[in-house]
Amino acid sequence: MSRRLEINEVSPRDGLQMERNFVPTESKIAFINALSACGFARIEVTSYTSPKAIPTLADAEAVMAGIERAAGVKYTALVPNLRGMERAVGGRPDEINLVMSASETHNRANLRMTRAQSLATLQEVIRAAEGAGLPCNVSLSASFGCPFDGEVDANEVISLASSLADSGAAGITVCDTTGMAYPTQVASLCERLQQAVPGLPLTIHLHNTRGMGLANALAAFDTGIERFDGASGGLGGCPYAPGASGNVSTEELVHMFAAMGHDTGVELDSLIAVVHSMSDLVGRPVFSQLAEAGPRLRRFAPPAWLVEKFPQ
């Protein structure tokens, strides 16, 4: 049975934050506008973090003000704290994405706070954003494993998700920040989360660090998850998590689900064209197996000798 899925494109934020070269503001805007034409459910445009912490996204206000908004696309931004939320309001995002870690050590390394402090901060931001009419999704980093602590207790993830849901979060994203997840683990946590926070939209954010990104996406899908993050060209990572290479490639997610007969709303040929432009955007080679090979039914002309040997 065909299902309608929501594909969220995170490369303008999660991808570009990891690039060594600063992508000019005008180029960021053109990139996001091109993605808008592909049919995504959401595009994570930027991050209202300190420019000192993430200098590659120091132009958050200018980018958010400069993009052309397509009908049907929600434009989101990452917000680290109350100050970031106050900055974000002026940019009129459709939703903000808050973040904390399910791992104590990763949370301290990434956010300079304990998990308890982060939870209290996010609850404060959710209350303030509610007053501004701004929905808040919360991403739980390192939900499937931590490069510092190793295994992360699924009960901790569920407890945090439940607390945030009770505090008014509009959705929860469970993140495989360093590509440590494996399919049976993903299926188990997704099943338990759907039972723990029924009716709350759940998104899965996967990395392909160890080559299991699509397998993990399929495992989540089989439990009923219908919202997936991806980064075109497989860009991205986490600056505070050793070994965190790129996100699962959006084009590969879209191609897989389309081949299975499911509707992602994303126009694959348009997306592949965007991926082909990304090497120029970031100033380094961006290799995408799917972009090179094309969709599975891509056709090629037969060799000339074959036509001569076997004329019609």
N, C-alpha and C positions, 0 to 999 in steps of 0.2 A: 504493500500500500504506500502510495506516494505521500511524503510529508513536506510541509513548508518549513524551511530552516532559516534562521537569522545568522548572517555572517557579518561579523564586526571586524573592520579593517583597522589595525593598530600601528601600521608601519610609520605614519607621520609622527607619532609620539614614541612608541616603544622601539621602533627601528632607528629613527634618526637620532635619538638620544645617545646611541652607542657609536655613531660615526665620528671618526677623528676630524674630518673636515666639516666646518660649518657650512651648512647648505643655506644659500642666500634666501632671504624672506620671500622674494618674488618667486623663486624656484619652488619653495615649499608650497606657496599658494597655488601655483600652476599644477603641482603634483596632486594636491588635495582636490582641486577642481576636476582633474582627469579621473581620479578615483570616484568622485561623486557621480560621474556619468556611467559608472559600471553597475550601479544598482545595489549598493551595500545597505544593510539595515542601519548600521552605525559606522561612523569614522571617528576614531580618536585623534583629534586634531593636534593637540599639544599638551604641555604640562605647565601648570602655574607653580612650579617649584622655584627655589632661589636660583637666579642666573649663575651664581657662584658655584652651586652644586651641579647644575646641568647647563653649562654654557651653550651647548648646541641648540637649546630651546629657549634662549634668552629673549626671543622675539615673539613670545606667546600672544601678547595683546595685538601686535600688528598682523600676525597670521590669522587669528580668529576674526579680526575686523575685515580682512581682505578677501576671505574666501567667498565664492559664490555658492549659496545654499540651494541644493536640489530638493525638490519636493519628495517626501517619503524617506529622506535620509536624516537620521539623528546625529548631530555633531556633539561630541563629548570632549571633555578635557580632564586630565588627571589633576587632582588637588591634594596636597599633602597635609594641610592644616587649615585652621580658621582664616589665617591671613591669605592663604591661597584661594580659599573660597570667596573672600571679599574681592580679590582681584578678578576672579572668574566671572562674577556676576555681571561686570561691565561688558564682557565678551559675549553674553547671551548664549551660552551652551544649552543644548536641550537636556543635558544630564551631566553630572560630574561623577568622576570615578575616584573614590577614596581607596587607600591601600594600607594594609598592615600585613604582618607575616604570621603564619601559624607556628613558626619556629622562633623561640626566644632569642637565640643568638643571631639569626638573620635579621630579626626585627631591630635589635640593638645596632647591628652593623649598618643597616639600610636607613633606619629612621632615628637613630640615636635615642631611642626610648625603649622601655620595657613593653611587653605586650599589654600589660594592665594600663600603662600610661597611654599607649596608642589607642586602646579601646575607648578609654575615657575621652580622648581628644576627638575621635571619630564620632562618638555619640554627641559631643558638643557641636561638631560641624553639621551633622544630620539635622539637629534641632534648628540651627541657624539657617540652613539651606531650606528647610521646610517653610520657614517664615518668608523666604525669598521666592518661594514657589519653584524650587530647583530640586528635582529628584536626585538621589544619591545611590549609585551602585557602589559596592565595596568589593575590592579584589583582595583575596587572601593568598599572599605569596607563599611559596614553599609548602604548599598543601600536601605534596606527595613525597617530600624528602628535602633535606637541607644539607648543603655542602659542609656545614660546620657541625651540626648535631646528628646527621644521619637520618634515621627513620623519624618521621613525624607521626605522632599518635592521631589516628583518625578521629578519636573522641575529642581532641583539642580543636580540630577543624570544625566539627559539628557544634561544639559548645560556642565557639566564636561566631559561627554563622547564625546560630539561634539567638544569641545576644544582640547581634546587629539587626536581625529581622525584627526582634521585639522593639528595637530602638527606632525603627522606621525606615530601614534601608529598602530601596526600591528593587534591589536585586543583589545577588552575590555571584562573584566570579571566583572559581577555584583555579589556582594557577600552579602549573608545573614549571617553576621558575628556572630550574637547571636541567630539565629533561631527565629527571630521575624516575618518572612514573612508568608503570607497565600496565598492560590492559586489564588484568584481573583486579589489580588495585584500583584502577580508575573506575571500573564497573561497580566495585563494592562501595567506594566512597560516594559515587553519584547516586546510587540506590539509597544509601542511608541519608544523604542530604535531602533528597526529594521527600523522604518520609519525615525528616525532622522539621523542614520548613515548607510544608505543602502550599502550593499556590504561588510561592515566591519565585520569580524568574531566576534560573540558574544558568550561568555561562561557564564554559570550560576554556581555559587559556593554556595552550600546550606549546612546548618547545620540542625541537627535533634533534636535540643534542646527541642522543644515542640512537637515532634512526627509528624511534617508535611513535613519532607524532601522529601519523595517519592511523596506525593501529589503535592508539589510545583514543583518538577521535571517534573511531568506529565503536569502540567499547562503550564510550559515553553515550553515543547515539542509540545503541541497543538498549540502554536503560531508560530512554525517553528524553535525554537532553537534546534541545533543539537550537541552542545558541552557542556559537563557536567564535573565538577570536582567531585571527590569523594575520600574518604580516606578509605583504607582497614581496616576492623575491627571497623570503625567509630571513629578512633583516631582524635585528634585535638582540636582546640579551638583558642582563642586569649588571650595572656597574659595581654592585656590592655583593655579587655572588660568583665566586671563582668557578670557571668552567661553564658559565651560562652562555652558550652560543645561541644561534638564531631561533626565532619562533617557527612554528609549523607554517609552511608556505600557504598563503591564502589561495593561490591558483591551484595548488594540489588538493586542498580541501574542496574547493568548488568543483573541480574536475571529478573527484571521487564520488561526491554525492550526486552530481548530475549523471554520471555513468550508471549509478544505482537507480536513477529515475526520480530523484528528489529535487524539489524546487528550492534553489538558494536565492533566487531573485537577481543573481549576479550574471552579467553578460561576460562569458569567459573570453571570447576573442578580444573584447575591449580591455579586459584586465591583462591579458598576455601582452597587448601592445604597451600598456603602462609598464609592465615588468621589463620589457625590452629597453625602455628609456631610463631605467634606474641606474645603470652604470654611469651614465653622464651626470645624473642627479647627484650621486654621492662621490663621484671622482675616483672610483675603483671598480674592478670587475664585480658584477653581481650575476652569479650563475644560477639559473633555474632549469632543472631538468625538463620540467613540463614546457616551459617557454621555448626551449630548444627543440623538443620533440614535437610539440603541438598536441592537440587532443587525440584521443585514441583512434578516431576515425579520419584523421587527416589523410588525404589522398595525394599520391605522387604520380606523375606521368611515368609509364613504363619505359625502359631503355629503348633507344631507337632500334638497336639490333633485334630486339624481341618483336617489335612491330614488323620489321622486314622479314623475319624468319617465319612468323605466324600471322600473315596478313588476314584481315577480317574477311 
